[in-house]
Amino acid sequence: MQQVHKFVNPVENIFKKLSKHLEWKRFFVHDLPLVKGVCEDIREISFKNQLNKSQIKAILDIKNTSAESFQHIVNYTQIENTSDNDPSSTSEKSSSILPLREESGDTMRGESEDTIPIFR
């Protein structure tokens, strides 16, 4: 038990200094498994698009249930990121397509069940 306290106190101090309040136990239980348990391609999509936990879980569910829908997300994020970096890009996005980070996790799941296209 003494060994645990040796590590807990420094971790608690780090979390207390964060600008956004976050308890280390909640991070350990809820966020760390998501960060560690997600494959590289989903992690890359989530970082590039600044996705929240619900959106990441939805994409993970989509990848596990529909390879076609997941590939559409990958292709869409590549197009979105290319056109964001290159305003003179010839690929035009429809004005009805929302950026991935603006879609809720439930919306992503529902639209993937309807298959392609994922975004309205």
C-alpha positions in Angstrom: 0.0 0.0 0.0 2.9 2.4 0.7 4.2 1.8 -2.8 0.9 3.0 -4.3 1.0 6.3 -2.3 4.5 6.9 -3.5 3.2 7.3 -7.1 -0.3 8.7 -6.4 0.8 11.9 -4.7 3.0 13.1 -7.7 0.2 12.2 -10.1 -2.4 14.1 -8.0 -0.1 17.2 -8.0 0.2 17.1 -11.7 -3.6 17.0 -12.2 -4.1 19.7 -9.7 -1.9 22.1 -11.7 -3.9 21.6 -14.9 -5.8 24.6 -16.2 -9.0 22.5 -16.7 -10.1 20.6 -13.6 -9.7 16.9 -14.1 -9.4 14.2 -11.5 -6.7 11.7 -12.2 -8.9 8.8 -11.2 -11.5 9.7 -13.7 -8.8 10.1 -16.4 -7.3 6.8 -15.5 -10.7 5.0 -15.7 -12.4 6.8 -18.6 -9.8 8.5 -20.8 -6.6 6.5 -20.6 -8.1 3.3 -21.9 -9.5 5.2 -24.9 -6.1 6.8 -25.6 -4.2 3.5 -25.3 -6.8 1.2 -26.8 -7.5 3.0 -30.0 -5.6 2.0 -33.2 -3.3 4.4 -34.9 -5.6 5.3 -37.8 -8.5 6.3 -35.5 -6.1 8.1 -33.2 -4.8 10.1 -36.3 -8.3 11.0 -37.4 -9.3 12.1 -33.9 -6.2 14.3 -33.5 -6.5 15.9 -36.9 -10.2 16.6 -36.4 -10.1 17.4 -32.6 -12.8 14.8 -31.9 -14.3 14.2 -28.5 -14.6 10.9 -26.6 -18.1 10.2 -28.0 -17.0 10.8 -31.6 -13.9 8.6 -31.2 -16.1 5.8 -29.8 -18.5 6.1 -32.6 -15.8 5.9 -35.2 -14.4 2.9 -33.5 -17.8 1.3 -33.6 -18.2 2.1 -37.3 -14.8 0.6 -38.0 -15.8 -2.6 -36.2 -19.2 -2.9 -38.0 -18.7 -1.4 -41.5 -15.4 -1.3 -43.3 -17.1 0.6 -46.2 -18.4 3.3 -43.9 -15.1 3.6 -42.0 -13.2 3.9 -45.3 -15.6 6.7 -46.3 -14.7 8.6 -43.0 -11.0 8.1 -43.8 -11.4 9.4 -47.4 -13.6 12.3 -46.2 -11.0 13.4 -43.6 -8.2 13.2 -46.1 -10.2 15.5 -48.5 -11.2 17.8 -45.7 -7.7 18.2 -44.4 -6.2 18.7 -47.9 -8.7 21.4 -48.8 -8.2 23.1 -45.4 -4.4 23.3 -46.0 -4.8 24.3 -49.7 -7.5 26.9 -50.3 -6.9 26.7 -54.0 -7.6 23.0 -54.0 -9.9 22.0 -56.9 -11.9 19.6 -54.8 -15.1 21.4 -53.7 -17.0 20.2 -50.7 -20.7 20.4 -50.6 -22.0 23.1 -48.4 -24.3 20.5 -46.7 -21.3 18.5 -45.4 -20.3 19.3 -41.9 -16.8 19.0 -40.6 -16.3 15.7 -38.8 -15.8 17.4 -35.4 -19.2 19.0 -35.7 -21.0 15.6 -36.1 -22.2 13.9 -32.9 -21.2 10.4 -32.2 -24.9 9.3 -32.5 -25.2 11.0 -35.8 -22.1 9.3 -37.1 -23.4 5.9 -36.0 -26.8 6.5 -37.5 -25.5 7.7 -40.8 -23.1 4.8 -41.1 -26.1 2.5 -40.7 -27.6 4.2 -43.7 -24.1 3.6 -45.3 -22.5 5.9 -47.8 -22.6 8.9 -47.8 -21.9 9.2 -44.1 -22.4 13.0 -43.9 -25.5 14.9 -45.0 
